Amino acid sequence: MVGRWLGNRTNRAQRTSPLAGMSVPPGAGFVSCRVLDPVNEPVRGAEFAVSDAMGRTVVSGGADPFGSFVAAVPAGDYRLAVTAEGYTPYRGNASVGESAHSSLGDVMLQVAQQPALPDAGDWEIEAMHSSVGFTARHIGLARIHGRFTTFAGALRIAERVERSAMHVVIDASSIDTNVKMRDDHLRSADFLDVDQFPTLEFYSERFVHKGGSRWAITGALSLHGVTRTVTLDAEYLGPGNGMEGETRAAYRATTELHRDDFTVNWQTMLARGIGAVGSSVKIELDIQIVPKG
């Protein structure tokens, strides 16, 4: 992929194509566009994905510092998706001919409207419709998926959401990977040592709006007797109503933890020198909150 300014449709025909000197594989062509914001400035960090008629991603990646991208793809019809933090996604069609250049010109992204924020006040996690999951690498190959089945949490939403606070407590013994022998080992002193450290706790009073529905929630995570600063990459999904008309709000969040940071450093090596358990664990949260009481 080569990114550069390609110009818009109105002047594209009046200049020499910047791709004129580039070779293209047999049976392929180029697709390109430039991503701009509503004041015609390049959108840095824009991501694109080109999919075929079956919905399969053919090529994906990020725009260059000028908001542009170029990709060589087999001749055919494609669907182009452009996304960027804080903007409404764009989707368009492109038909790429053999040894030809199909340009969508300038694609203007509109600033995404933020979902209505929760009302100020005390809220709590509704555990029945929430989950605290994790994924870890096993023997360098498969991923093991698990969850904690018992947890509780409270949020105090401030008038300015950035000044809100959150406290979550997780029962360490409720770890569940659907294999009893493995779960018993994870509860042992080799890993969580639940007899000595029965809970995991996260406390935050730093909410940073990153644009659109994205937030960064930074706080202190206490795990295995060690407290570290952790940032959740959160997506606020907006408010809604439950089956009985009750007010709810939802968000998703992810982060990655390194076991050594929390002295969870048990390890055994396979004969070929690969660790039985990966050094990092991905945490995935799907949370619904309701007004307290």
Secondary structure, 3 states (H helix, E strand, C coil): CCCCCCCCHHHHCCCCCCCCCCCCCCCEEEEEEEEECCCCCECCCCEEEEECCCCCEEEEEECCCCCEEEEEEECEEEEEEEECCCECCEEEEEEECCCCEEEEEEEECCECCCCCCCCCEEEEECHHHCEEEEEEEECCCEEEEEEECCEEEEEEECCCHHHCEEEEEEEHHHEECCCHHHHHHHHCCCCCCCCCCCEEEEEEEEEEEEECCEEEEEEEEEECCEEEEEEEEEEEEEEEECCCCCEEEEEEEEEEEEHHHHCCCCCCECCCCCECEEEEEEEEEEEEEEECC
